[in-house]
Amino acid sequence: MSKAICGDHGKSPGYRFAHPGYACYQSNWRHNSERAGSVSFAADGRGHYREAELTGPLSRMVNVRPLQPRDIDALYAISLATGLAGGDASSLYRDRKLMGHIYSVPYASLQPDICLVAEDDAGVAGFVVGAADTSIWERRLEREWWPQLRRQYPAPDQAHMAGWSHDQRRIFMIHHPKPIPAAVVQSYPSHLHMNLLPRVQGRGIGPLHVGVNKENVRAIGFWHRLGFVELDIPEARAGRTVWMGRA
């Protein structure tokens, strides 16, 4: 999984690699140099994003829509299916939920309003999850996410670390999560995880825009931190929606 650590408006995103199945969120969210389509999102007054469509010459239609509770199982499956250097890690793990417990489902459970999924006619094929403030997010995980998992998964014996299974290594991460270095989050406080199954990889997504209710300060700040800028257009000045774009 790669985590994109995104800075304030005007700065280029930095990122670190934490999971090989995740593609970085960069300036225009694409996976190769060929622009194959475009996508847009819009938000209602509660900050929830309406469905968008991704189209392009390389693929069938892909819908990008807000996460729903029914998608949780798909997040677990996708996290595992891309957990081995971008390939299928299912042969490595006895517990098929460990990857999702760490890399995707915390976001879906604790802040689903800023989670998106990509869906084609075969089902959910990818997701984007993240946090506006990484340090606050890590503290929230300590309060609301890791404790229940630590009760479920006893910590492995470090005296036998050399012989740990893949499951035990992930369980160790649950008990001892490694925070993002302070030097990174000071300049790049926000992060995203983007995970796509092979069938929807390699489909470029062009420039993005989002529409957010003017009263939704939290959502506006989130998109600012990911490099989106407010668009100076008559519709934005007169209406309730702040339109923001990123080239």
N, C-alpha and C positions, 0 to 999 in steps of 0.2 A: 504494500500500500504506500503510495506516496502522499505526503501531506503537503499541501500548498500553504505556506505561511505568507499571508498577504499583508502588505503595509498600508499606510494611509494614502489618501488620494494623491496622485502624482508620482508615487514611487513604483518601481517595478517589483513584481512579486518574487519572493525568494521561496525556496522549498527544501524539504528534506525527505528522504525516502525511508518510509517505515513499513510499507507493505508493497511488494512488487506488483500486485495486481491493479494498483490504482494509478490513473493517469493524472498528471499535474493540471491544475486549473491555471492557465496562463492568460495572456492578453485576449485571446479570442476563442478559447476552449475548443481546440481542434487537435486531431490525432495524426494528421499528415499535412503536407504543404498544399494539397489540393482542396480548395474550398468547395464543399459538396452540398451546402445547404445553409439554412439559418434557423434560429429559434428565438422566440420571445416569451417572456413571462409577464403576467400582470397580477396585481394584488388587490384584494377587496379591503374594506375598512378595518378588518381584523388582522391584516398582514398575511392572509393566506393566498397562495398563488394559484391562479387559474391555469387550466390545461393549455399547453402550447403544442405545436407540431414541428417536427424536424423532418425536412424532406431533402432529397438529393439524388443525383444520378446513380449513386452507388448502391442504393438500398431501397427497401420497402419503407413505408411510413413508420416513423417512430414518434410516439406521443410523449411529451415531457409534462408531467403533472405532479401536483402535491402528493406527498406520501399519505397513504391511508393505513389504518390498523391492519387490514388484510394483507399488507405488503411485508410484514415483519418476517414471515417465513422465507420470502424471496431474498430479503437482505442477508439472512443467515446463509442461504444457499449460494448466493453470489460471492459473499466474502470467502467461502470455502473454495468455490470453483475457480477463484483467481489468486489463491493464497500461496502458490508455489511459483515464484518468479513470473507471475502473471498466468500461470497454468493451474490445472486442477490439483488441489492439495487433499482431496478426499481420501486418497490412499494412505495419507500420513497420520490422520487423526481418527481416534476412536470416537471422540465427542465432536459431532458435526456442528456444534454451536459455538465452540471456543473462539474461532476467528471473528464471528459476528458479535460475540459478547464484548470484544475489545474494540473493533474497528468500525462498526456501523450501528448496531442496535442501541447503544447508549444515546446517540443523537435522536434516533427515531422515538425513543421512549421519553426522553426528557425535554426535547424541544422539536417536536414534529412539524411545527409551523414553518420552519426554514429548511425542510428536507424535501427533495424532489426525487422522482423516479422516472426512468426512461422505459417505455413499454412499447413493444411491437405486437404483431398478431400472434406471436408465440408466448407472450407473457412479459413480465417485468424482466428487463435485461440489463439494468444498471441503476445507479443511484448517485446522488450528490448530497452530502451531509457536511455540516461544519459548525463553527462557532465564531462569533464576532470577537470575543476576547478569550484567548487561549488560557491565560492564567486563571481567570474566573471559572472557566470550564473545567480545568483540572481540579480546582477546589470543590466544584460541585460534584464531580465524579467521586471524590473522596467522601462526600457526605451522603450522596443519594444512589450511587451505582455500585462501587466496589464492595461496600460492606456485605450486601446480600450475596454477591458472588463468592466472597471469601468464606462465607458460611457454607456455601454449596460445595466449594472446591478447597479442601485442605491444602495448605502450602506443602510443596514437595521438600524432601530432606536435602538440604544443600550439601551435605556430606557426600551424597551420591550424584552430584550434578553431572559428572561425566557420562553417566548412564541414563540420563533423563530421556524420556520419550518426547515427541513433539507436543503432546498434550501437556506434559509436565512443564515444559518450557513456557508455554502460553499461560499456564496457571501461575507460574512464578511472576509473569508480567502483571497478572491481576493483583497479586499481593504486593508487588514492588513496581508499580508503574514508573517509568522514567520520564520526568517532566521535560518539556521543551526548554533548552537553555535560555536563561534570562536575556542574554545578549541578542537572541533571535526575536523573542516576543516583544522586547522593548521597541524594536523598529518595525516588526511585522506581527502585530497582535492577533490577526485573524487567520483562520485556516479552513481548508476544505479537504474532504476525501471524495474523490470521484472514482467509481468502480464500474466497469463495463464488461459484460461478457463478450467473448470473441465475435459473436455474430453481429454485434453492433459497433465493434471497434473499427478504426480506419475510416470513419465517416466524419469528415470535417464539419464543424459547426462554426458559422461565421460570426460577425459582430452580434452582440447581445443587447437587449434593453429590458428594463423592468419598469413597471408602473406601481407606485406605492402611495397609499393614502397619506396626505400631508400630515395628518395627526399621528401617524405611526412612526414616531421618532426612532424607535428601536430598529425597525426594518430599514429606514433610510440610513442610519448609521452603519448598519451591517453592510449594505451595498457600497457605501462610500469607502469602507475599509478594504473592499475587494476591487477598488479602482474604478467604480462607476462614477460618472459625473452627471449632475443635473442638466437637463437639456432646456435651453432657453427658447421655448416655443410658445405661441399664443395660447394653445390649449392648456399648457401647464400653468400659465399665469392666471387664467380665468377659472380653472376647474379645481377639483379637490385632489387630483392625482399629480404626484411628482413623477415626471418621466426621467429616467436615468439611463445612460448608455455607456457601453465600453466597446471600443473599436477592436 
